[in-house]
């Protein structure tokens, strides 16, 4: 009998290889798109995604805005697919992120953006997906087949593709170095022991807190706790959690705080201290923390490392709660929405 979550564990362990494969295979196509963007910078970047892919879009927002100063906005696909409102996006960079490239709402938004004169790009794991036929540029994720309903390597591959495109576009030396070290950083995170997180297994509610690029990892972790473990988890910016939600913190409402080595680090730690003052249990993900991470690295790599380090915990957490992460109830691998 197959152990629950066995497929998820196998696929999660393949993330470093997926990053290596992607960065090697995409060198030319990413360089060509980056040269186009550098020669004629778009006035706006628009992301088009759902679920885990939308969390990669959050990563893109912080990464691209910080390195280019160009606003990055998440456009609701329903404006195109349901309300059918033509968007004024001529000259903008429109990035669709999708594992399957088949959901009708994502397709509708990409098609309308192209008709409106945007530069359309798709980050896709299935290169022959319908979405690939609608856009100007396809950046394959090269994660390989992913059978577990809960995404792992395809999610990290989407984050890596965002980093690759941003580094190539901006020629930022730090981002280029981070991109070159991404696979090794993800592999190092796979060796981290997050089993301390199992002490939260009886919780009914959970905060996952991040800030800056770390918010993307917080969003993805919260989703994973919901879909894999049937635990009500919500992601918040370390700033936003103090605007109301912090009142919930206490013995019955623990938190996980995600720290990366940039200007946000002490802000996240300060929020963790505040929640502990309310008798809330807080586990911090950082080097030497309850949820350990490898020694200090590029801050932009921390979200990828956090996801990779969390995967064994999530599989074990789900099993303790009697769930199979490969087959969450009521969910499918490919979700099509209008």
N, C-alpha and C positions, 0 to 999 in steps of 0.2 A: 504494500500500500504506500503510495507516494505521500511523503510528509507535507502537511499544509505549508504553503509558502515556498516550496522547494524551487519552483520555477522563478519566482521573484528573486530569491537569493542568487540563483545562477546568473540571471540577467543583470542584477545589480553589480555582481563581481566583474562583469564585462565592460563596465563604464570606462576604465582607463584605456583599454584597447580601442574602444569606440572613438575616444578623443584623438588618439594617435592616428587612427585610420582617417578620420574626418579631416584633420589639419593637413595631412599629406595629400589626400585626394582632391581637396578643394582649393589648393594653392592658387591655381591659375584663374579659376572663375571668381574667387573672392578678390584677387588682385585687380582683375578687370573692372569689377563693380566699384571697388574702392577708388580706383583711378577716376572713374566717371563722377563719383560723388565729390572727390577732392577738387576736380576741375570745375564743377558747377554745384556747389553745396545747396542742398534743398532748404527751403525756408522753414520746413516743418517735417517731422517724422511721425507717422501714424502707425500704430500696431493693431493687428487684427488677430485675435486668438481667444481660446477658451481654456479653462482648466489649467493643467500643468503648463501648457504652452503659454498661457497668459502670464504665468509667473516668470517665465523666461522673458516675456515682454516687459515686465516690471524691471527685471535686471537690465534690459536694454535701455529703459528710460533713464535710470540712474547713470549707467555707463556712458551713454551717448550725450546726455545733457551735460554731464560734468566735463567731458572731454571736448565737446564741440560748442556748447552754449546754445544749441538748436533745441527748441522745445520738442518733447516727445510725448504724444498723447495716445491714450488707448481709446479707440473708437468703438462704440457698441455695434456689432455686426447687424443687429436688428434694424438699425436706421436704413440699411440697404435691403435686407431680406424681408422684413415685415412692413416697415413704413414706406419703403421705396422712395426715399428722399435723395435726390442727386446731391452729392457732396462736392463742394468747391475745393478740390485738392490738386489742381494743376501745379506741377513742378514739385510736389511733396514726395517724400520717400515713404512708400506704403509697404510695411513688412507684415506678411502673414506667417504665422508660426503654427504648424500642425503636424501631428504624427501621421495621420492617415490622409489628409488633404481631400476629404470627401464631404465634410459637413456642409449642408446647403447654405447656412448663414455665412460661413467663412468664404465660400465660393462667391456668393453674391457680392460681398463687400470687396473682394479682390477684383472681380469683374467690373464693378462700377468704378473703382478707383482707377483702373487702367483706362476705361473709356473717358474719364474726366481729365486724363493727362498726367497722372501720377507715375512715378517710377515704381514699378511693382516688383516685389521680391517675395519669394516663398522659402521658408526653412522647412524642409520636408524629410520625413524618414522614408516615405514611399515615393520614389522618384517618378513613377508612372501614374501618380494620382491625378485626378481631374484638375486639381489646383495648379499643377505644373503647367498645364496647357493654357492657363489664363494669365500668367504673369510674364514679366520681361526677363527675370533672372530667377533661377532655382539654385539654392544652396542645400545640397543633400546633407542630412545629418549622419549618415553612414553608421547608425547604431545597430543595424541588422535586425532580424526578426525579433519581435518582443511579444510574447504570448501571455504573460501575466497581465491581468487587467490593470493592476497598479503599475504605472510607468516608473522606470528607474533609469536605465542607461539612456533612453531616448530623451528624458528630461535633462540630464546632465549634458548630453550632446547638443541640445538646443541652447543651453547656457554657453557652451564652448563656442558654438557657431556665432552667437552674438558677440562674444569677446573677440573672435577672429575677425569678424567684419569691422568692428569698431577700431581695433588695433591697426588693421590694414588701411582703413580710411583716414585715420588721424595721424598715423605714423608716430604716435606717442611712444617714446622709448620704454616707459614703464609698462604700458599695455602690451607692447610687443614682447617684452621679456616675460610678462605674466602668461601670455598666450603660449610661448615656447615652453614654459614650465608647467602648463596646465595638466598634461597627462600624468606627470610625476607627482604633482600635488594631489591629484585625485587618488592615485595609487597609495600615497602616504596616508591619506585619510581613511582608506579601507582598513588599515591596521589599528585604528582607534577603537577603544572599548567603551561603548556607551551603555553598558548594561546597568549602570546606576539609574538610568531612566526608567527601569522596570519598577522602581519604587512608586511610580505614579500610576501603576496599572489599575488601581481601584478608583481612580479619579473619574468624575463624571463630566468635568469641564476643565479646559486648559487654555491658558494664554500662550501664544508663541510670539515673542517680541524680537523685532530687529529694527534696524534703521539704515537708511542709504541702500547700498546694494544688498545688505543683509535682509531687507524687507522681503525681497523675492524668495529667499530661502525660508523665511518665516511663513510666507503664504503657502509654499509647497509643503512644508512640514505639517501645517495645520490641515491641509487637504488630506495628506496621507493618514494622519491620525483619525480623520473622519471616515475615509473610504476603506481603510485597511482594518482599523481597530474599533470602529463604531464609537469613537470618543468625540464628544462635542469640543472641538478645538477651534479657536479663532486667532487669526494673525493680526497684530497691530504694530504700527510704528511706535517706537519708544516715546515719541512725542504725543501721538494720538491717544495712547492708553491712559495718559494722565487727564485727558479731557472727558472724564466720565467713566469709562470702563474700569479704571483702577478701583472703584468703589466695590467691585465684586471680589477683589482679591482677599484671600483668607485661607484657612485650613482646607476648605472644600473646593478651592479654585486655585490650584498651583500654576506655575508658569515655567516656561523655558525661555531663556534670554540668549540671543545669538550675538556674539561680539566679533567684529573684525578690526584689524589694526589701522584705523584711520580716525578722522576727527569725531566720529560718532561713538567711539569705544567707551569713553567715560560717561557719556550720556546714557548709554544702555545700562552700564553698571549702576548708575545713580537711580534709575528706575527700578532695577532689581533690589537695591537697598530699600527703596520706598515700599515696595510690595512686601518685603520681609518684615518691615515695621508693622505691617497690618496682619502679621502672623501667616502670611502666605509663603508656601514653599517655592523656592526658585532655584532651578538648576541652570547653571551658566555654561554655555559652549564656548570654550576658549582654551588655549594651552594651559594645562594644569587645572582646568575646571572640572566640575563634576562630570561634564560631557566633554572629554578632552579632544583637542585638535592638535595637529602637528605644530612644531615651532613656528614663530611668526613668519608670515609669508606675505605675498602681495594681497592687499585687502580685497581686491576684485576676485581673487581665487577662493576666498573663504566661503562664499555661497555654494560653490561646487563641492568643496571639501565637507561642508556641513551636510549636504544631501548625501554624499557617499558614506560618511560616518554614521548617518542616521539609519541607513537601510537595514543592517542586522538588528538594531533595536526595534524598528518598526515590525519586522517579521516576528521577532520573539514576543513583542507586546501584543500583536494580533493573536498569536497562538495562545498566550496566557488568557486572553479574553474569549477564547473559543472561536476565533475567526480564521478563515483561510484567505490570505491576501491575494492569492492567485485568482480567487473567485468570490469577490465581495458580493453580498446579496443585492439584487436589483440593479447591478451595474453591468455594462458591457465594455469590451475593449474599444470599440469604435462607437462614439456617440454622435449622432446626427441630429442637429437642432436647426430650426428655421429662424 
